[in-house]
Amino acid sequence: MNAVRLAIAGAGGRMGRVLLEAATTTPGVALGAALDVAGSPLAGHDAGELCVAATGVKIGTDVAAALADADVLIDFTRPEGTLAHVKACRAAKRAIVIGTTGIPAGGVEEIRAASRDIAIMMAPNMAIGVLVMAKLAEVASRVLGPEFDAEVFEIHHSKKVDAPSGTALMLGKAVAKARGENFDDGAVFARHGNTGERKGGTVGFASLRGGDIVGDHTVYFAGTGERIELTHRSTSRATYAQGAMRAARFVATQKPGLYDMDDVLGLR
């Protein structure tokens, strides 16, 4: 199989630069295009200025032109930019890998609609370790049952704009699903003042923001006289980028549909 040609959105951002480096150093993929926002001072510059490898690919701001040189667009930007890129991919019949979090419900429906025409892989976290952790949390939740209270803690860098993180929500949903509980009814996102006793059948969330922390997640199962903690720590965005490369190779060969990392890793 020929190398999958990638278009990297948000090339000038921190995650975009890591994705550019992965796209130029990972077997099975090649950098076809690099995108940044309209008016970016990087426009017209060689993408090689942002990563270790010389590329010969100029950074552009026209998504349609970028898609003409790519098989798959990888997007870890902001919800509004991602949704615009989904529309462009749908029009150009190109697959897309979405790592953006904080997409509102209406935006998710737009993505579902687009997946009728193109292959879309969407996941809040593409680090392989986090996906294994989610499976472990699911098994622990099912075995421990409601006698163990479940809480999810996460901490990220000060620039992150959504809370709880998409990964924390994914973990909480895995816990609730394993117990047969309704996540939307039982999720607790804030505690302040006289909250009363903790209610059964709930999953609590706590979020911290500071510095340049890439991302830590812990799921607590607290019972009587014992506690289990499952923790994943990301020390480099390269873990997400490598997952994205794997997702891009997968989605490039798929029929239209909405996929996630369980599909990519064969965990169904």
N, C-alpha and C positions, 0 to 999 in steps of 0.2 A: 504493500500500500504506500502511495506517495505521502509525503509529509503533509499534515493538515495545516493550511495557511490560516494564521490568526490575525484578527484585528483587535488591538488592545485599547479599550476606552479609558479615559482619565489617565493618559500616559504620563502626565506631569506630576501626578499625585504620588504619595508614598507607596501605596499599593500598586499603582500603575507602573512604577519603576521596577518593582519586584517582579511583576508579571512580564515586563519587557525582558528582564534578564532571564527568566525561566523560558520564555518563548524563543530566545536565541541560544539556549544551552541544553534544551531537553530533546532527546531523540524522538522522532515521530511528529514533531511540530516545527513550523517555521514562521517567522514574523512576516506577515503580508502588509500590515498597515498599523499605524499608531495614531490615535485620536486624542485631541484635547479640546477644551471648551473654546467657543468662539472668542476671538480676541486674545487668545493665549500668546504670551511672548515667546513661547517655544515653537509656534507654528513656523514651518519651513526649515526647522533645524533637523539634523539627522538624529534619529532615535538612539543611535549609538552614543550620543552625549549623555544619555540617562542610564545606560547599562554597560556591562563589561565588554560586550561584543560590538564590533563595527557592523552596521546593518545595511547601510545604503537606503534605508527607508526614512522618508521625510515625515515629520509629524504634521498632521493635517487637522482640519476642523469640519470637514465635510463627510458625514457618516456614509452617504450614498457612494461617494468615491472610494472610501475605505472598504466598503463591502464588496466593491467590484474586484478588489485584490485579495479577498479573504473567503474562507469557507465557514469560519466560525468567529463570532464576536464575543469577547470576554469582557464583562462589565461588572466592576466593583465600585460603582460611583455613588450617586445619590438617587433617590426614588424618581424624581422628575426626569433626570437624564436617562435613567434606565428605561423608563416607559417610552420615551422618545426613541430610544435605540431599538426597543422591541418592535415598534411600528415600522421603523426603517428596515429591520431584518425581515419582517413579515412581507413587506413590499418587494424586497430583493430576493426572497426565498432563501435566506441564510439562517443557519442555526445560531443559537446564542446560549452562552453560559452566564448565569446571573448569580453573583455573590452579594449583591446589594441587600441590606436589611432595612427594616422600617418602612417597607412598601405598604401603603394603606390597603384596606380590603378592596376598594374599588379598583386599585391598580393591580392587585392579584387577579381579579376577574378579567381585566384586560389581558393579562399574561395568559390566563387559561384560554381565552378566546383566540389569541394568536397561536396557541399551541395546536389548534386544529389545522393550521397551515404549515407550521414549521416545527422543528425539534427544539425544545427548550429544556435546559438543565438548570434547575434553580435550587440552591441550598444556602442556608444561613452560615454554614461553616464547612469548608472543604478539607480541613485537616483530617487525615485518616485517623489519628488518635482520638479525636473528638467523636467521630462516628462509632468507633469501637466503644468509647465510653457511654454513648447513648444506648447501645445494645446492652451493656452491663447494667446501666440504670434501669432499663426495662425489665431485665431478668430479676434484679434485686427487688424492684417494686412489686412484681408479681408474687415472688416468694415470701417477702416480708409482710405484705398485705397492709391493711389500714391501721394495724396496731403500731406501725412505725410512721411517725410524722415525716413528711418530705419537704425539704427546703432547698432552694437553688440560689447560690451566691455567685456573682460575677464581678470582675473588675477589669476596666479597660482604660486606655489613654484618655487624656483630657479633651481630645478633639472629637471623640465619638458623639454623635448627635442623637442616637436613640437609646432608650432604656426601657425594660431590660434588653440585653442583647438578643439578637435573633437566635443565637446558639442556646442561651439560657431558656428561651421560650421552647425551643426544640426539645431540650432535655426535660422541661416541665411537662410538656405534652406526652413525651414517652412514658413518664412516670404515671400520669393520670390514665393514659390509655391502657397500660398494663393492669391497672386496678379496675378498669371498667367504669371510671369516673368521668364526668363531664368537665373538661378543662376550663371552659369559659365560665362555668358556674363556680368553680372552686379555686380559681387563681386569685392570690392575694398579692397586690403590687405595692402596698404602702401600709405602714403601721406607725401611728403617732398618737400619743395621749392615752386615754383610758380605752384600750381596744377590747377589753374582756379576754376571756380564755380563748386559746387557739381552738378553732372549730375543726372537727374531723372532716375528712374528705377534701381537704384543701392542699394546695401547693403554694408555698410562700416564695417570694423573690426579693433579693436584696442586690442593689447595684452600687458600685463605687467607681469614681472617675478620677484619674490623676496621672500626671507625668506622661511617660511614653510607653506604658505597659501595653503589650500587644494583646493579651487576653488570657485571663484565668477563669476557670469555671469549676465549681464544686457542687455536687449534689449530696446533701445530708439526709440520711435516714436515721431518725432518732427514736429509739425505743426505751423501754424501762431498763435501766442499768447498762445499756450498751448503745453504741452509735457506729454507723458505717459512713465513711466519707469517700466519695469517688471524685478525684481531682484530675483535671487536665490543665497544663500550663503551656501556652505558646510563647516561645522566646524569640521567634522570628516569623515574619510574614511569608517567608519562603515555604513554610508548611502549607499555607493556603494556596500559594501559587502552584506548587507541585500537584495538589489536588485538582486545581483548575485545569492544568495541562492534561491530566488523566481524563477529566470530564469532557474536555474539548475533543480529545481523540474518540471518546465514546459517542458523543452527540453528533459528530460529523457523519456517522454511519447509520443514524437512526431515522425511522419514519417520524412524521409529525406527531407530537405528543408532549406532555409535561413530565419530565423525569427528575429524579433527585439522586443523591449520592448512593443510596441503597441500590439503585439500578446500576450505577456506574461500577460499584464494587461487587455486584452480584449477591447482595445480602437479602434479597426478597425471599 
